[in-house]
Amino acid sequence: MPDWDVSIDELRAFLGLMYLRGVLHLKNFEEDRLWSKLPGLECFSLTISRNRYRELKSMLRFDKKSKRSQRLVDKKFALM
């Protein structure tokens, strides 16, 4: 069961790593390798554990604006 207790600092760290992954063009890079000892990727393992990153990632949903109206048809709380 996920730990829903997330601090603001932990959330910022998670979002920062997500942003960094995009900036470094690592979107298609295997996620496990982000926590390896590869030069230049130490920031991932120094910031948050791989398991906690995955746990937070599973709790968050990033909205696709193009599909929002479609979801609203049958889900009243789709915007939340």
Stockholm file with secondary structure:
# STOCKHOLM 1.0

chainA/1-80         MPDWDVSIDELRAFLGLMYLRGVLHLKNFEEDRLWSKLPGLECFSLTISRNRYRELKSMLRFDKKSKRSQRLVDKKFALM
#=GR chainA/1-80 SS CCCCCCCHHHHHHHHHHHHHHHHTTCTTSCGGGGGSSCTTCHHHHHHSCHHHHHHHHHHCCCCCHHHHHHHHHHCTTTTC
#=GC SS_cons        CCCCCCCHHHHHHHHHHHHHHHHTTCTTSCGGGGGSSCTTCHHHHHHSCHHHHHHHHHHCCCCCHHHHHHHHHHCTTTTC
//
